[in-house]
Amino acid sequence: MAHSSLALSASHAGDGDVQTRLEVARGAIEGRFLEVGEVLSHVVDGTSALITALDLMREGLEGQEVAAATRQLSQASEQLRELPAALHARRDRLGCLVSAGDALTVCIEDMRQHLAYLRVFGVNIKITSGGIAAAGPEFAIFAQEICDCIELGRTQLDTFRNDLSSMDGALRAALGHEDELRRRCDGLLPAVPDALVGQTAAIADHQAKIAQITARVGELVRDVRKKIGSALAALQIGDITRQRIEHVQHGLALLRNSAPANALPAEARARLDAFVHRLLAAQLHATIDDFHRDVSRIGQSVGAIAGDASEILRLRDHAQGGSSNGEASFLRGLETSVGEAFALVDDIEAGARQAADVSRSAANSARDLAAQIEAIQNMRADVQMMALNTTLKCSRIGETGKPLGVIAVELRAHAGHLETSAARTLTALQSLSASADAEPQADGQDGATSAALALRDAVGRIRKTGDAVEGGLVDAARQGDEVVDMLRRAAARFDFQRQVGDHLDQAAAELESLSGDVRVDDLMGALSPLLADLARSYTMAQEREVHAALTAGLDVAAIEAPAEAETVEDDDLLF
């Protein structure tokens, strides 16, 4: 009897050890599965945020900004290619103005020569009249008036020549600027337009590749989210294992607190304990087998998902490589070409303004010069009238006045030559004025301005899209890193063997050591209520199957299966 009491005490002590190990395993399951579940839930949230970011970035890349920028750059490139022909036309206009100025210079020199002859004749009249007594002082005064009039004409002609020289200098400076501009165009065109088109195509191609990668990664992330949802559903094994551990704990408590069992003799009680321990050990072994199988499968699945999800890091590679091989480098090249184009456009616009200013100045100068020529023509009329009066006075003097008459005739003749030169000069001025006042043809300014506007708008669009893409890549890469990191952490936390498995295995081994394949049909009075209470705690079909297998042949009431729990679809866990 004392031996039996000692055995019973040992059995109860063993139950205590089992209870301790089961409680440790149950607590570990609650903590670790809850932690892993939270991590996987965060992964689902992270994948949802990443999918949203990827969708937004894809929508931006598939928008019209890049296409519109490409069209604008193509338009600007064509306008830049047309600039040399337009600049050639503008240079021809300036060349016509310079040629008209050259013609005027010849006319002025001719007029200066005629004025010099007139001055000589005027001086001759003054000298000759001084040697003729009959002429009196009147001829000397008259001759001085002629010389003064001719000197006034020379002064006006000098002013004319100086003004023409200033105008010619401005025209030739503008012409030199046009020549320099043409050389710059030859150096930059068509290289710059070709570079613009090539760089735009490179940016569009780069963004198309990012769009493809974004689409692939988006599909991958959606697949990862779906698989994680399945993994979350599979984590129910933790709750199932916890419940089954609690049922084993409940069985040990029933065994310890059962009044009918406690009333049995020691030998009978030992057999009853051995049977119940055997039943509970079988339940625990089945639990352990399911737990190890499902946890191992889930861990491998999450680990594989984490490995597959490393493809998400391609976004990070593109984001980090963008500064050297991506959008940024393309934009730098594009901005260099656009800067060269802008500099050329600015020079063309400056040249157009200078040409317009020179043309206006030439037109104004032509009008002023025409007024000066008219003054010289008036002087010529005065000289001819004076020469005619001199001829008439000489005829009244008689023979002594004939030398003066000859000089007066020559004076009138050269005054006529001056009139002819003045008429040619006016014709040249009219040509200059017509060239200066003519409406300019396409001289490159309008094309350059349109090209500049198109370039600025296109670059603005590309930069806006590029900034959005780079920013989206950085954000998506960061979120992708977080998702991959959480997956790796989740995979690492699936090592439940040490935290849970060892305790369950040891508890099962201790239960096994306390169990035995003994006869208990004579103990059904005490055993049957205990088994019924234990059966009512079962929530899993496998528990009932194990129970039925070990109690087969015993007179035990049928175990009613509770209503099955509602099946939870994997996708429902995501929302």
Stockholm file with secondary structure:
# STOCKHOLM 1.0

chainA/1-575         MAHSSLALSASHAGDGDVQTRLEVARGAIEGRFLEVGEVLSHVVDGTSALITALDLMREGLEGQEVAAATRQLSQASEQLRELPAALHARRDRLGCLVSAGDALTVCIEDMRQHLAYLRVFGVNIKITSGGIAAAGPEFAIFAQEICDCIELGRTQLDTFRNDLSSMDGALRAALGHEDELRRRCDGLLPAVPDALVGQTAAIADHQAKIAQITARVGELVRDVRKKIGSALAALQIGDITRQRIEHVQHGLALLRNSAPANALPAEARARLDAFVHRLLAAQLHATIDDFHRDVSRIGQSVGAIAGDASEILRLRDHAQGGSSNGEASFLRGLETSVGEAFALVDDIEAGARQAADVSRSAANSARDLAAQIEAIQNMRADVQMMALNTTLKCSRIGETGKPLGVIAVELRAHAGHLETSAARTLTALQSLSASADAEPQADGQDGATSAALALRDAVGRIRKTGDAVEGGLVDAARQGDEVVDMLRRAAARFDFQRQVGDHLDQAAAELESLSGDVRVDDLMGALSPLLADLARSYTMAQEREVHAALTAGLDVAAIEAPAEAETVEDDDLLF
#=GR chainA/1-575 SS CHHHHHHHHHHHHHHHHHHHHHHHHHHHHHHHHHHHHHHHHHHHHHHHHHHHHHHHHHHHHTSSHHHHHHHHHHHHHHHHHTHHHHHHHHHHHHHHHHHHHHHHHHHHHHHHHHHHHHHHHHHHHHHHHHTCGGGHHHHHHHHHHHHHHHHHHHHHHHHHHHHHHHHHHHHHHHHHHHHHHHHHHHHHTTHHHHHHHHHHHHHHHHHHHHHHHHHHHHHHHHHHHHHHHHHHHHTHHHHHHHHHHHHHHHHHHHHHHCHHHHTSCHHHHHHHHHHHHHHHHHHHHHHHHHHHHHHHHHHHHHHHHHHHGGGGHHHHHHHHHHHHHSHHHHHHHHHHHHHHHHHHHHHHHHHHHHHHHHHHHHHHHHHHHHHHHHHHHHHHHHHHHHHHHHHHHHHHHCGGGHHHHHHHHHHHHHHHHHHHHHHHHHHHHHHHHHHHHSCCCCCSHHHHHHHHHHHHHHHHHHHHHHHHHHHHHHHHHHHHHHHHHHHHHHHHTTCHIIIIIHHHHHHHHHHHHHCCCCCCGGGHHHHHHHHHHHHHTCCSHHHHHHHHHHSTTSCCCCCCCCCCCCCCCTGGGGC
#=GC SS_cons         CHHHHHHHHHHHHHHHHHHHHHHHHHHHHHHHHHHHHHHHHHHHHHHHHHHHHHHHHHHHHTSSHHHHHHHHHHHHHHHHHTHHHHHHHHHHHHHHHHHHHHHHHHHHHHHHHHHHHHHHHHHHHHHHHHTCGGGHHHHHHHHHHHHHHHHHHHHHHHHHHHHHHHHHHHHHHHHHHHHHHHHHHHHHTTHHHHHHHHHHHHHHHHHHHHHHHHHHHHHHHHHHHHHHHHHHHHTHHHHHHHHHHHHHHHHHHHHHHCHHHHTSCHHHHHHHHHHHHHHHHHHHHHHHHHHHHHHHHHHHHHHHHHHHGGGGHHHHHHHHHHHHHSHHHHHHHHHHHHHHHHHHHHHHHHHHHHHHHHHHHHHHHHHHHHHHHHHHHHHHHHHHHHHHHHHHHHHHHCGGGHHHHHHHHHHHHHHHHHHHHHHHHHHHHHHHHHHHHSCCCCCSHHHHHHHHHHHHHHHHHHHHHHHHHHHHHHHHHHHHHHHHHHHHHHHHTTCHIIIIIHHHHHHHHHHHHHCCCCCCGGGHHHHHHHHHHHHHTCCSHHHHHHHHHHSTTSCCCCCCCCCCCCCCCTGGGGC
//
